[in-house]
Amino acid sequence: MKSFACGDVVPGCEARWVCSTDDEILVNVGAHAASTHGLTEFPVDLVQSVRRAIVPVS
């Protein structure tokens, strides 16, 4: 399992996910970024920041 907290990339955001894979987290984060943060494009540096903030759940 993997975990991601949006607040690690966007200070103040409380959204969190626990999913089976990085790709599953990215799909959920993309939908969240569009609906909550109003993003319509996802720059490479943003995606890299999200990937770096994904951690294994112990």
mmCIF file as gemmi writes it, N, C-alpha and C atoms, coordinates in Angstrom:
data_model
loop_
_atom_site.group_PDB
_atom_site.id
_atom_site.type_symbol
_atom_site.label_atom_id
_atom_site.label_alt_id
_atom_site.label_comp_id
_atom_site.label_asym_id
_atom_site.label_entity_id
_atom_site.label_seq_id
_atom_site.pdbx_PDB_ins_code
_atom_site.Cartn_x
_atom_site.Cartn_y
_atom_site.Cartn_z
_atom_site.occupancy
_atom_site.B_iso_or_equiv
_atom_site.pdbx_formal_charge
_atom_site.auth_seq_id
_atom_site.auth_asym_id
_atom_site.pdbx_PDB_model_num
ATOM 1 N N . MET Axp A 1 ? 0.845 -1.181 0 1 0 ? 1 A 1
ATOM 2 C CA . MET Axp A 1 ? 0 0 0 1 0 ? 1 A 1
ATOM 3 C C . MET Axp A 1 ? 0.893 1.249 0 1 0 ? 1 A 1
ATOM 4 N N . LYS Axp A 2 ? 0.348 2.31 -0.573 1 0 ? 2 A 1
ATOM 5 C CA . LYS Axp A 2 ? 1.048 3.586 -0.662 1 0 ? 2 A 1
ATOM 6 C C . LYS Axp A 2 ? 0.142 4.685 -0.111 1 0 ? 2 A 1
ATOM 7 N N . SER Axp A 3 ? 0.765 5.766 0.351 1 0 ? 3 A 1
ATOM 8 C CA . SER Axp A 3 ? 0.013 6.876 0.925 1 0 ? 3 A 1
ATOM 9 C C . SER Axp A 3 ? 0.529 8.194 0.342 1 0 ? 3 A 1
ATOM 10 N N . PHE Axp A 4 ? -0.405 9.144 0.196 1 0 ? 4 A 1
ATOM 11 C CA . PHE Axp A 4 ? -0.042 10.482 -0.251 1 0 ? 4 A 1
ATOM 12 C C . PHE Axp A 4 ? -0.923 11.489 0.472 1 0 ? 4 A 1
ATOM 13 N N . ALA Axp A 5 ? -0.297 12.567 0.95 1 0 ? 5 A 1
ATOM 14 C CA . ALA Axp A 5 ? -1.021 13.677 1.583 1 0 ? 5 A 1
ATOM 15 C C . ALA Axp A 5 ? -0.841 14.899 0.701 1 0 ? 5 A 1
ATOM 16 N N . CYS Axp A 6 ? -1.918 15.462 0.216 1 0 ? 6 A 1
ATOM 17 C CA . CYS Axp A 6 ? -1.855 16.63 -0.664 1 0 ? 6 A 1
ATOM 18 C C . CYS Axp A 6 ? -1.115 17.79 0.003 1 0 ? 6 A 1
ATOM 19 N N . GLY Axp A 7 ? -1.263 17.917 1.311 1 0 ? 7 A 1
ATOM 20 C CA . GLY Axp A 7 ? -0.605 18.986 2.048 1 0 ? 7 A 1
ATOM 21 C C . GLY Axp A 7 ? 0.911 18.95 1.955 1 0 ? 7 A 1
ATOM 22 N N . ASP Axp A 8 ? 1.478 17.808 1.563 1 0 ? 8 A 1
ATOM 23 C CA . ASP Axp A 8 ? 2.927 17.722 1.358 1 0 ? 8 A 1
ATOM 24 C C . ASP Axp A 8 ? 3.363 18.489 0.116 1 0 ? 8 A 1
ATOM 25 N N . VAL Axp A 9 ? 2.422 18.752 -0.781 1 0 ? 9 A 1
ATOM 26 C CA . VAL Axp A 9 ? 2.707 19.479 -2.021 1 0 ? 9 A 1
ATOM 27 C C . VAL Axp A 9 ? 1.986 20.833 -2.027 1 0 ? 9 A 1
ATOM 28 N N . VAL Axp A 10 ? 0.761 20.855 -1.509 1 0 ? 10 A 1
ATOM 29 C CA . VAL Axp A 10 ? -0.045 22.075 -1.447 1 0 ? 10 A 1
ATOM 30 C C . VAL Axp A 10 ? -0.309 22.387 0.026 1 0 ? 10 A 1
ATOM 31 N N . PRO Axp A 11 ? 0.483 23.272 0.612 1 0 ? 11 A 1
ATOM 32 C CA . PRO Axp A 11 ? 0.325 23.569 2.036 1 0 ? 11 A 1
ATOM 33 C C . PRO Axp A 11 ? -1.118 23.952 2.389 1 0 ? 11 A 1
ATOM 34 N N . GLY Axp A 12 ? -1.592 23.346 3.48 1 0 ? 12 A 1
ATOM 35 C CA . GLY Axp A 12 ? -2.929 23.644 3.957 1 0 ? 12 A 1
ATOM 36 C C . GLY Axp A 12 ? -4.007 22.69 3.487 1 0 ? 12 A 1
ATOM 37 N N . CYS Axp A 13 ? -3.722 21.888 2.465 1 0 ? 13 A 1
ATOM 38 C CA . CYS Axp A 13 ? -4.725 20.934 1.983 1 0 ? 13 A 1
ATOM 39 C C . CYS Axp A 13 ? -4.686 19.696 2.882 1 0 ? 13 A 1
ATOM 40 N N . GLU Axp A 14 ? -5.846 19.25 3.306 1 0 ? 14 A 1
ATOM 41 C CA . GLU Axp A 14 ? -5.948 18.126 4.233 1 0 ? 14 A 1
ATOM 42 C C . GLU Axp A 14 ? -6.247 16.785 3.556 1 0 ? 14 A 1
ATOM 43 N N . ALA Axp A 15 ? -6.373 16.761 2.224 1 0 ? 15 A 1
ATOM 44 C CA . ALA Axp A 15 ? -6.731 15.528 1.514 1 0 ? 15 A 1
ATOM 45 C C . ALA Axp A 15 ? -5.616 14.498 1.612 1 0 ? 15 A 1
ATOM 46 N N . ARG Axp A 16 ? -6.011 13.237 1.781 1 0 ? 16 A 1
ATOM 47 C CA . ARG Axp A 16 ? -5.052 12.122 1.883 1 0 ? 16 A 1
ATOM 48 C C . ARG Axp A 16 ? -5.623 10.899 1.175 1 0 ? 16 A 1
ATOM 49 N N . TRP Axp A 17 ? -4.725 10.084 0.647 1 0 ? 17 A 1
ATOM 50 C CA . TRP Axp A 17 ? -5.127 8.84 -0.01 1 0 ? 17 A 1
ATOM 51 C C . TRP Axp A 17 ? -4.225 7.714 0.431 1 0 ? 17 A 1
ATOM 52 N N . VAL Axp A 18 ? -4.796 6.528 0.502 1 0 ? 18 A 1
ATOM 53 C CA . VAL Axp A 18 ? -4.046 5.291 0.67 1 0 ? 18 A 1
ATOM 54 C C . VAL Axp A 18 ? -4.555 4.367 -0.421 1 0 ? 18 A 1
ATOM 55 N N . CYS Axp A 19 ? -3.65 3.951 -1.297 1 0 ? 19 A 1
ATOM 56 C CA . CYS Axp A 19 ? -4.017 3.139 -2.453 1 0 ? 19 A 1
ATOM 57 C C . CYS Axp A 19 ? -3.001 2.014 -2.632 1 0 ? 19 A 1
ATOM 58 N N . SER Axp A 20 ? -3.312 1.106 -3.53 1 0 ? 20 A 1
ATOM 59 C CA . SER Axp A 20 ? -2.433 -0.03 -3.78 1 0 ? 20 A 1
ATOM 60 C C . SER Axp A 20 ? -1.176 0.35 -4.549 1 0 ? 20 A 1
ATOM 61 N N . THR Axp A 21 ? -1.302 1.306 -5.482 1 0 ? 21 A 1
ATOM 62 C CA . THR Axp A 21 ? -0.174 1.639 -6.35 1 0 ? 21 A 1
ATOM 63 C C . THR Axp A 21 ? -0.006 3.147 -6.487 1 0 ? 21 A 1
ATOM 64 N N . ASP Axp A 22 ? 1.189 3.542 -6.943 1 0 ? 22 A 1
ATOM 65 C CA . ASP Axp A 22 ? 1.44 4.95 -7.245 1 0 ? 22 A 1
ATOM 66 C C . ASP Axp A 22 ? 0.47 5.456 -8.296 1 0 ? 22 A 1
ATOM 67 N N . ASP Axp A 23 ? 0.237 4.645 -9.323 1 0 ? 23 A 1
ATOM 68 C CA . ASP Axp A 23 ? -0.652 5.071 -10.405 1 0 ? 23 A 1
ATOM 69 C C . ASP Axp A 23 ? -2.077 5.315 -9.91 1 0 ? 23 A 1
ATOM 70 N N . GLU Axp A 24 ? -2.536 4.49 -9.005 1 0 ? 24 A 1
ATOM 71 C CA . GLU Axp A 24 ? -3.876 4.678 -8.439 1 0 ? 24 A 1
ATOM 72 C C . GLU Axp A 24 ? -3.939 5.993 -7.66 1 0 ? 24 A 1
ATOM 73 N N . ILE Axp A 25 ? -2.886 6.284 -6.91 1 0 ? 25 A 1
ATOM 74 C CA . ILE Axp A 25 ? -2.832 7.562 -6.198 1 0 ? 25 A 1
ATOM 75 C C . ILE Axp A 25 ? -2.853 8.712 -7.188 1 0 ? 25 A 1
ATOM 76 N N . LEU Axp A 26 ? -2.061 8.617 -8.261 1 0 ? 26 A 1
ATOM 77 C CA . LEU Axp A 26 ? -2 9.701 -9.245 1 0 ? 26 A 1
ATOM 78 C C . LEU Axp A 26 ? -3.357 9.97 -9.887 1 0 ? 26 A 1
ATOM 79 N N . VAL Axp A 27 ? -4.123 8.936 -10.166 1 0 ? 27 A 1
ATOM 80 C CA . VAL Axp A 27 ? -5.466 9.117 -10.74 1 0 ? 27 A 1
ATOM 81 C C . VAL Axp A 27 ? -6.348 9.888 -9.758 1 0 ? 27 A 1
ATOM 82 N N . ASN Axp A 28 ? -6.331 9.487 -8.5 1 0 ? 28 A 1
ATOM 83 C CA . ASN Axp A 28 ? -7.148 10.157 -7.482 1 0 ? 28 A 1
ATOM 84 C C . ASN Axp A 28 ? -6.689 11.593 -7.24 1 0 ? 28 A 1
ATOM 85 N N . VAL Axp A 29 ? -5.384 11.796 -7.198 1 0 ? 29 A 1
ATOM 86 C CA . VAL Axp A 29 ? -4.839 13.13 -6.974 1 0 ? 29 A 1
ATOM 87 C C . VAL Axp A 29 ? -5.164 14.039 -8.158 1 0 ? 29 A 1
ATOM 88 N N . GLY Axp A 30 ? -5.11 13.504 -9.372 1 0 ? 30 A 1
ATOM 89 C CA . GLY Axp A 30 ? -5.458 14.296 -10.549 1 0 ? 30 A 1
ATOM 90 C C . GLY Axp A 30 ? -6.896 14.789 -10.497 1 0 ? 30 A 1
ATOM 91 N N . ALA Axp A 31 ? -7.804 13.902 -10.112 1 0 ? 31 A 1
ATOM 92 C CA . ALA Axp A 31 ? -9.215 14.289 -10 1 0 ? 31 A 1
ATOM 93 C C . ALA Axp A 31 ? -9.388 15.337 -8.895 1 0 ? 31 A 1
ATOM 94 N N . HIS Axp A 32 ? -8.705 15.148 -7.787 1 0 ? 32 A 1
ATOM 95 C CA . HIS Axp A 32 ? -8.76 16.098 -6.67 1 0 ? 32 A 1
ATOM 96 C C . HIS Axp A 32 ? -8.189 17.456 -7.08 1 0 ? 32 A 1
ATOM 97 N N . ALA Axp A 33 ? -7.044 17.437 -7.761 1 0 ? 33 A 1
ATOM 98 C CA . ALA Axp A 33 ? -6.399 18.686 -8.184 1 0 ? 33 A 1
ATOM 99 C C . ALA Axp A 33 ? -7.304 19.486 -9.104 1 0 ? 33 A 1
ATOM 100 N N . ALA Axp A 34 ? -8.037 18.789 -9.962 1 0 ? 34 A 1
ATOM 101 C CA . ALA Axp A 34 ? -8.949 19.469 -10.882 1 0 ? 34 A 1
ATOM 102 C C . ALA Axp A 34 ? -10.166 20.02 -10.137 1 0 ? 34 A 1
ATOM 103 N N . SER Axp A 35 ? -10.789 19.189 -9.301 1 0 ? 35 A 1
ATOM 104 C CA . SER Axp A 35 ? -12.036 19.614 -8.66 1 0 ? 35 A 1
ATOM 105 C C . SER Axp A 35 ? -11.825 20.567 -7.485 1 0 ? 35 A 1
ATOM 106 N N . THR Axp A 36 ? -10.776 20.374 -6.717 1 0 ? 36 A 1
ATOM 107 C CA . THR Axp A 36 ? -10.57 21.182 -5.515 1 0 ? 36 A 1
ATOM 108 C C . THR Axp A 36 ? -9.646 22.37 -5.754 1 0 ? 36 A 1
ATOM 109 N N . HIS Axp A 37 ? -8.584 22.136 -6.533 1 0 ? 37 A 1
ATOM 110 C CA . HIS Axp A 37 ? -7.58 23.178 -6.726 1 0 ? 37 A 1
ATOM 111 C C . HIS Axp A 37 ? -7.697 23.884 -8.081 1 0 ? 37 A 1
ATOM 112 N N . GLY Axp A 38 ? -8.651 23.441 -8.911 1 0 ? 38 A 1
ATOM 113 C CA . GLY Axp A 38 ? -8.911 24.109 -10.181 1 0 ? 38 A 1
ATOM 114 C C . GLY Axp A 38 ? -7.855 23.92 -11.248 1 0 ? 38 A 1
ATOM 115 N N . LEU Axp A 39 ? -7.01 22.901 -11.106 1 0 ? 39 A 1
ATOM 116 C CA . LEU Axp A 39 ? -5.969 22.67 -12.111 1 0 ? 39 A 1
ATOM 117 C C . LEU Axp A 39 ? -6.555 21.99 -13.343 1 0 ? 39 A 1
ATOM 118 N N . THR Axp A 40 ? -6.194 22.489 -14.499 1 0 ? 40 A 1
ATOM 119 C CA . THR Axp A 40 ? -6.621 21.874 -15.752 1 0 ? 40 A 1
ATOM 120 C C . THR Axp A 40 ? -5.443 21.234 -16.464 1 0 ? 40 A 1
ATOM 121 N N . GLU Axp A 41 ? -4.23 21.602 -16.06 1 0 ? 41 A 1
ATOM 122 C CA . GLU Axp A 41 ? -3.015 20.998 -16.603 1 0 ? 41 A 1
ATOM 123 C C . GLU Axp A 41 ? -2.143 20.576 -15.439 1 0 ? 41 A 1
ATOM 124 N N . PHE Axp A 42 ? -1.34 19.546 -15.666 1 0 ? 42 A 1
ATOM 125 C CA . PHE Axp A 42 ? -0.485 19.01 -14.622 1 0 ? 42 A 1
ATOM 126 C C . PHE Axp A 42 ? 0.956 19.029 -15.098 1 0 ? 42 A 1
ATOM 127 N N . PRO Axp A 43 ? 1.68 20.107 -14.78 1 0 ? 43 A 1
ATOM 128 C CA . PRO Axp A 43 ? 3.067 20.219 -15.222 1 0 ? 43 A 1
ATOM 129 C C . PRO Axp A 43 ? 3.924 19.065 -14.698 1 0 ? 43 A 1
ATOM 130 N N . VAL Axp A 44 ? 4.947 18.743 -15.45 1 0 ? 44 A 1
ATOM 131 C CA . VAL Axp A 44 ? 5.837 17.633 -15.099 1 0 ? 44 A 1
ATOM 132 C C . VAL Axp A 44 ? 6.412 17.817 -13.696 1 0 ? 44 A 1
ATOM 133 N N . ASP Axp A 45 ? 6.793 19.035 -13.339 1 0 ? 45 A 1
ATOM 134 C CA . ASP Axp A 45 ? 7.381 19.245 -12.012 1 0 ? 45 A 1
ATOM 135 C C . ASP Axp A 45 ? 6.375 18.981 -10.897 1 0 ? 45 A 1
ATOM 136 N N . LEU Axp A 46 ? 5.103 19.248 -11.124 1 0 ? 46 A 1
ATOM 137 C CA . LEU Axp A 46 ? 4.065 18.96 -10.137 1 0 ? 46 A 1
ATOM 138 C C . LEU Axp A 46 ? 3.897 17.448 -9.975 1 0 ? 46 A 1
ATOM 139 N N . VAL Axp A 47 ? 3.835 16.741 -11.089 1 0 ? 47 A 1
ATOM 140 C CA . VAL Axp A 47 ? 3.697 15.281 -11.038 1 0 ? 47 A 1
ATOM 141 C C . VAL Axp A 47 ? 4.901 14.669 -10.323 1 0 ? 47 A 1
ATOM 142 N N . GLN Axp A 48 ? 6.091 15.184 -10.587 1 0 ? 48 A 1
ATOM 143 C CA . GLN Axp A 48 ? 7.294 14.686 -9.914 1 0 ? 48 A 1
ATOM 144 C C . GLN Axp A 48 ? 7.233 14.948 -8.414 1 0 ? 48 A 1
ATOM 145 N N . SER Axp A 49 ? 6.726 16.112 -8.028 1 0 ? 49 A 1
ATOM 146 C CA . SER Axp A 49 ? 6.585 16.426 -6.599 1 0 ? 49 A 1
ATOM 147 C C . SER Axp A 49 ? 5.619 15.467 -5.922 1 0 ? 49 A 1
ATOM 148 N N . VAL Axp A 50 ? 4.527 15.166 -6.605 1 0 ? 50 A 1
ATOM 149 C CA . VAL Axp A 50 ? 3.552 14.199 -6.052 1 0 ? 50 A 1
ATOM 150 C C . VAL Axp A 50 ? 4.209 12.837 -5.919 1 0 ? 50 A 1
ATOM 151 N N . ARG Axp A 51 ? 4.889 12.392 -6.962 1 0 ? 51 A 1
ATOM 152 C CA . ARG Axp A 51 ? 5.545 11.064 -6.924 1 0 ? 51 A 1
ATOM 153 C C . ARG Axp A 51 ? 6.55 10.971 -5.764 1 0 ? 51 A 1
ATOM 154 N N . ARG Axp A 52 ? 7.312 12.043 -5.548 1 0 ? 52 A 1
ATOM 155 C CA . ARG Axp A 52 ? 8.311 12.046 -4.464 1 0 ? 52 A 1
ATOM 156 C C . ARG Axp A 52 ? 7.647 11.994 -3.085 1 0 ? 52 A 1
ATOM 157 N N . ALA Axp A 53 ? 6.42 12.497 -2.981 1 0 ? 53 A 1
ATOM 158 C CA . ALA Axp A 53 ? 5.721 12.545 -1.692 1 0 ? 53 A 1
ATOM 159 C C . ALA Axp A 53 ? 4.92 11.274 -1.39 1 0 ? 53 A 1
ATOM 160 N N . ILE Axp A 54 ? 4.849 10.35 -2.339 1 0 ? 54 A 1
ATOM 161 C CA . ILE Axp A 54 ? 4.16 9.079 -2.1 1 0 ? 54 A 1
ATOM 162 C C . ILE Axp A 54 ? 5.075 8.199 -1.244 1 0 ? 54 A 1
ATOM 163 N N . VAL Axp A 55 ? 4.523 7.674 -0.172 1 0 ? 55 A 1
ATOM 164 C CA . VAL Axp A 55 ? 5.316 6.85 0.745 1 0 ? 55 A 1
ATOM 165 C C . VAL Axp A 55 ? 4.639 5.499 0.975 1 0 ? 55 A 1
ATOM 166 N N . PRO Axp A 56 ? 5.442 4.48 1.251 1 0 ? 56 A 1
ATOM 167 C CA . PRO Axp A 56 ? 4.856 3.169 1.584 1 0 ? 56 A 1
ATOM 168 C C . PRO Axp A 56 ? 4.143 3.243 2.934 1 0 ? 56 A 1
ATOM 169 N N . VAL Axp A 57 ? 3.055 2.497 3.038 1 0 ? 57 A 1
ATOM 170 C CA . VAL Axp A 57 ? 2.325 2.39 4.296 1 0 ? 57 A 1
ATOM 171 C C . VAL Axp A 57 ? 2.846 1.147 5.019 1 0 ? 57 A 1
ATOM 172 N N . SER Axp A 58 ? 3.246 1.328 6.259 1 0 ? 58 A 1
ATOM 173 C CA . SER Axp A 58 ? 3.782 0.171 7.003 1 0 ? 58 A 1
ATOM 174 C C . SER Axp A 58 ? 2.74 -0.446 7.898 1 0 ? 58 A 1
